[in-house]
């Protein structure tokens, strides 16, 4: 393995042209840095692999024989990377400036920081979700029981949009998985993505472990990236919703003591109840998963 400053890792699933544009932006905008690029292809059915191999022969392409989801696919490249940092970048992102170098310099100057990310912008060049507050059992319970007016702290957490419109250097709980730089030594300490997750909450759970180990997580506003939100998700709406709710349950279970498991199961099932009428098969499948896990 080569010793690079940063390995940029992009997970691709049937987004050939979009991934190519993201790779192109990394090469065009990144300078003053020794980096390499990994693309993990999640068994795409389009011409993704052919396009990447022909257009960017220097990219390290990892071909998975199945769709591993976000976290497990990133784990394949993280394992292969010999860099000091890994920078996880969604395939629906375009760098606005020398974003990777800016994040690298920040990490080099702040050894207590385990992960960081930049300011994200939509295609209209307006701020979009760059960070968010981590889910916790109290917030989930209060929201499910419609008691937010009685808990000002929970209400404030729920109102947080995750837009860094003041362009401030800010310590946060969770960086969006669209652009996440992580210190490789921290991953060696806390572990990589949990393979139980498929598409949602895997980055939240990993950053929970990073913070639990005593490291800080920051938004670095000078690092700027376009994020065409949701463009990489091709599954139908009900499938995405199932995976979100499944990930939410797994996150709460893994970040709370076993004594809270019954409460977590009941609260999650209550929160799903109103969706029962629009998608009974999905909800019963989800409830079956909850009680089996």
C-alpha positions as CSV (number, residue, x, y, z in Angstrom):
1,X,0.0,0.0,0.0
2,X,1.3,3.5,-0.9
3,X,1.6,6.1,1.8
4,X,-0.7,8.9,0.6
5,X,-2.0,12.0,2.5
6,X,-5.6,11.2,1.6
7,X,-7.6,8.5,-0.1
8,X,-10.8,9.8,-1.7
9,X,-13.4,7.0,-1.6
10,X,-16.5,7.1,-3.8
11,X,-19.2,4.4,-3.7
12,X,-21.0,4.0,-7.1
13,X,-24.3,2.3,-7.8
14,X,-25.6,2.8,-11.3
15,X,-24.5,6.5,-11.4
16,X,-21.8,6.2,-14.1
17,X,-21.8,9.8,-15.5
18,X,-22.4,11.4,-12.1
19,X,-19.5,9.4,-10.6
20,X,-17.3,10.4,-13.5
21,X,-18.1,14.1,-12.9
22,X,-17.3,13.8,-9.2
23,X,-13.9,12.2,-10.0
24,X,-13.2,14.9,-12.5
25,X,-13.9,17.6,-10.0
26,X,-11.5,16.0,-7.5
27,X,-8.7,16.0,-10.0
28,X,-9.4,19.5,-11.2
29,X,-9.8,21.1,-7.8
30,X,-7.3,19.2,-5.6
31,X,-3.7,20.4,-5.4
32,X,-0.9,20.6,-2.9
33,X,-1.8,17.1,-1.7
34,X,-0.6,13.5,-2.4
35,X,-3.9,11.6,-2.9
36,X,-5.4,8.7,-4.6
37,X,-9.0,7.8,-5.5
38,X,-10.9,4.6,-4.9
39,X,-14.2,3.8,-6.5
40,X,-16.2,0.9,-5.1
41,X,-18.8,-0.3,-7.5
42,X,-21.8,-1.9,-5.9
43,X,-22.6,-4.4,-8.7
44,X,-23.9,-1.7,-11.0
45,X,-26.0,-2.7,-14.0
46,X,-25.0,0.3,-16.1
47,X,-21.6,1.0,-17.8
48,X,-20.1,2.5,-14.6
49,X,-17.0,0.2,-14.5
50,X,-16.2,0.5,-18.2
51,X,-16.5,4.3,-18.1
52,X,-14.3,4.7,-15.0
53,X,-11.7,2.3,-16.3
54,X,-11.5,4.0,-19.7
55,X,-11.7,7.6,-18.5
56,X,-9.7,7.4,-15.3
57,X,-7.3,4.4,-15.5
58,X,-5.4,5.7,-12.5
59,X,-8.5,5.3,-10.2
60,X,-8.4,2.2,-8.0
61,X,-11.6,0.5,-9.0
62,X,-13.0,-2.2,-6.6
63,X,-15.8,-4.3,-8.1
64,X,-18.2,-5.8,-5.6
65,X,-20.3,-8.8,-6.8
66,X,-23.3,-7.5,-4.8
67,X,-24.8,-4.3,-3.6
68,X,-23.1,-3.9,-0.2
69,X,-24.8,-0.6,0.7
70,X,-22.8,2.5,1.8
71,X,-20.8,1.5,4.8
72,X,-19.7,-2.0,3.8
73,X,-18.7,-0.7,0.4
74,X,-16.6,2.0,2.0
75,X,-15.0,-0.6,4.2
76,X,-13.5,-2.4,1.2
77,X,-11.6,0.8,0.1
78,X,-10.7,1.8,3.7
79,X,-9.0,-1.6,4.1
80,X,-7.0,-1.1,0.9
81,X,-6.0,2.5,1.6
82,X,-2.6,3.3,3.0
83,X,-3.3,7.0,3.4
84,X,-3.2,9.0,6.6
85,X,-6.8,10.1,6.1
86,X,-9.8,8.7,4.2
87,X,-12.3,11.2,2.6
88,X,-15.6,9.6,1.9
89,X,-17.4,11.4,-1.0
90,X,-20.8,10.7,-2.4
91,X,-21.0,10.2,-6.2
92,X,-23.5,13.0,-6.4
93,X,-21.0,15.6,-5.2
94,X,-18.8,18.2,-7.1
95,X,-16.0,20.0,-5.4
96,X,-16.3,23.8,-5.5
97,X,-12.7,24.5,-4.4
98,X,-9.6,22.8,-3.0
99,X,-11.9,21.2,-0.4
100,X,-9.9,18.1,0.3
101,X,-6.7,20.0,1.0
102,X,-8.5,22.4,3.2
103,X,-9.9,19.6,5.3
104,X,-6.5,17.8,5.3
105,X,-4.8,21.0,6.6
106,X,-7.4,21.4,9.3
107,X,-6.9,17.8,10.5
108,X,-3.1,18.2,10.5
109,X,-3.4,21.2,12.8
110,X,-6.0,19.7,15.2
111,X,-5.0,16.3,16.5
112,X,-8.0,16.0,18.8
113,X,-10.3,16.1,15.8
114,X,-11.3,12.6,14.5
115,X,-13.5,13.6,11.6
116,X,-14.5,16.7,9.7
117,X,-16.5,17.8,6.6
118,X,-17.1,20.9,4.6
119,X,-20.0,23.2,3.8
120,X,-22.5,21.6,1.3
121,X,-24.4,23.5,-1.3
122,X,-27.3,22.5,-3.6
123,X,-27.3,23.1,-7.4
124,X,-28.8,26.6,-6.7
125,X,-25.6,27.3,-4.7
126,X,-27.5,27.6,-1.5
127,X,-26.6,26.0,1.8
128,X,-27.9,22.5,2.3
129,X,-27.5,19.9,5.1
130,X,-23.9,19.6,6.1
131,X,-24.3,18.2,9.6
132,X,-27.0,17.2,12.1
133,X,-27.6,16.2,15.7
134,X,-27.4,12.5,16.4
135,X,-30.5,10.7,17.1
136,X,-31.0,9.7,20.8
137,X,-33.6,7.8,22.7
138,X,-35.0,10.8,24.6
139,X,-35.6,12.8,21.4
140,X,-37.2,9.8,19.6
141,X,-39.5,9.1,22.6
142,X,-40.5,12.7,23.1
143,X,-41.2,13.2,19.4
144,X,-43.1,9.9,19.1
145,X,-45.4,10.8,22.0
146,X,-45.9,14.4,20.7
147,X,-44.4,16.0,23.8
148,X,-41.9,18.3,22.2
149,X,-43.6,21.5,23.7
150,X,-42.8,20.1,27.2
151,X,-39.1,19.6,26.4
152,X,-37.4,22.7,25.1
153,X,-34.0,21.0,24.7
154,X,-35.6,18.4,22.4
155,X,-37.5,21.0,20.5
156,X,-34.2,22.9,19.9
157,X,-32.5,19.8,18.6
158,X,-35.3,19.0,16.2
159,X,-35.2,22.6,14.8
160,X,-31.5,22.4,13.9
161,X,-31.5,22.4,10.1
162,X,-27.8,21.5,9.6
163,X,-27.2,24.5,7.3
164,X,-23.9,26.3,8.2
165,X,-25.2,29.6,6.9
166,X,-22.9,31.6,9.2
167,X,-19.9,29.9,7.6
168,X,-18.4,29.2,11.0
169,X,-16.0,26.7,12.2
170,X,-18.3,24.5,14.3
171,X,-18.1,21.4,16.4
172,X,-21.0,19.2,15.6
173,X,-22.3,15.7,16.4
174,X,-22.6,14.2,12.9
175,X,-21.1,15.2,9.6
176,X,-23.2,14.3,6.5
177,X,-21.9,11.1,4.9
178,X,-21.7,13.0,1.6
179,X,-18.3,14.4,2.5
180,X,-16.6,12.9,5.5
181,X,-12.9,13.0,6.2
182,X,-11.7,10.6,8.9
183,X,-8.3,10.1,10.5
184,X,-7.2,6.6,9.6
185,X,-5.6,6.1,13.1
186,X,-9.0,6.8,14.6
187,X,-10.6,4.1,12.4
188,X,-7.9,1.7,13.6
189,X,-9.0,2.5,17.1
190,X,-12.8,2.6,16.9
191,X,-13.4,0.3,13.9
192,X,-14.9,0.9,10.5
193,X,-18.5,1.0,9.5
194,X,-20.8,-1.5,11.2
195,X,-21.8,-4.1,8.6
196,X,-25.3,-4.5,10.1
197,X,-26.3,-1.2,8.5
198,X,-27.1,-1.0,4.8
199,X,-28.0,2.6,3.7
200,X,-29.0,4.8,6.6
201,X,-27.5,5.7,10.1
202,X,-24.1,3.9,9.4
203,X,-22.3,7.3,9.4
204,X,-24.1,8.4,12.5
205,X,-23.2,5.2,14.4
206,X,-19.5,5.5,13.3
207,X,-19.3,9.1,14.4
208,X,-21.0,8.1,17.7
209,X,-18.0,5.8,18.3
210,X,-15.6,8.5,17.3
211,X,-17.0,11.0,19.8
212,X,-17.3,8.3,22.5
213,X,-13.6,7.7,22.1
214,X,-12.9,11.3,22.9
215,X,-12.4,12.8,19.5
216,X,-14.1,16.0,18.1
217,X,-16.0,16.4,14.9
218,X,-16.0,19.7,13.0
219,X,-17.6,21.5,10.1
220,X,-14.8,23.4,8.2
221,X,-16.6,26.2,6.2
222,X,-13.8,27.1,3.8
223,X,-14.1,23.6,2.3
224,X,-17.0,23.8,-0.2
225,X,-18.8,21.1,-2.1
226,X,-21.9,20.8,-4.2
227,X,-24.3,18.0,-3.1
228,X,-27.1,17.0,-5.5
229,X,-29.0,15.4,-2.6
230,X,-30.7,12.0,-3.1
231,X,-29.5,11.6,-6.7
232,X,-27.5,8.4,-5.8
233,X,-30.5,6.6,-4.3
234,X,-32.3,4.6,-6.9
235,X,-34.5,2.3,-4.8
236,X,-38.2,2.9,-4.7
237,X,-39.7,5.1,-1.9
238,X,-41.0,2.3,0.2
239,X,-37.8,0.4,0.2
240,X,-35.8,3.5,1.2
241,X,-38.3,4.2,4.0
242,X,-37.9,0.6,5.2
243,X,-34.1,0.9,5.2
244,X,-34.3,4.2,7.0
245,X,-36.5,2.9,9.8
246,X,-34.5,-0.3,10.1
247,X,-31.3,1.7,10.4
248,X,-32.9,4.0,13.0
249,X,-33.8,1.0,15.2
250,X,-30.4,-0.5,14.8
251,X,-28.7,2.8,15.8
252,X,-30.8,3.2,18.9
253,X,-30.2,-0.4,19.9
254,X,-26.4,-0.1,19.4
255,X,-26.0,3.2,21.2
256,X,-28.0,2.4,24.3
257,X,-27.6,-0.1,27.1
258,X,-29.4,-3.5,26.8
259,X,-31.7,-2.4,29.6
260,X,-33.3,0.1,27.1
261,X,-34.1,-2.5,24.4
262,X,-37.7,-3.0,25.3
263,X,-38.3,0.8,25.4
264,X,-36.6,1.2,22.0
265,X,-38.7,-1.6,20.5
266,X,-42.0,-0.1,21.8
267,X,-41.2,3.5,20.8
268,X,-40.0,2.5,17.3
269,X,-43.2,0.4,16.7
270,X,-45.4,3.3,18.0
271,X,-43.7,5.7,15.6
272,X,-44.4,3.3,12.7
273,X,-48.1,2.9,13.5
274,X,-49.5,5.7,11.4
275,X,-47.7,4.3,8.4
276,X,-49.3,0.9,8.9
277,X,-52.4,2.0,6.8
278,X,-50.3,3.1,3.8
279,X,-47.8,0.3,3.8
280,X,-48.9,-2.6,6.0
281,X,-46.5,-5.2,4.5
282,X,-43.5,-2.9,5.1
283,X,-44.5,-2.2,8.7
284,X,-45.1,-5.8,9.6
285,X,-41.8,-6.8,8.0
286,X,-40.1,-4.0,10.1
287,X,-41.8,-5.1,13.3
288,X,-40.8,-8.7,12.7
289,X,-37.2,-7.5,12.2
290,X,-37.4,-5.4,15.5
291,X,-38.5,-8.3,17.6
292,X,-36.0,-10.7,16.1
293,X,-33.1,-8.3,16.8
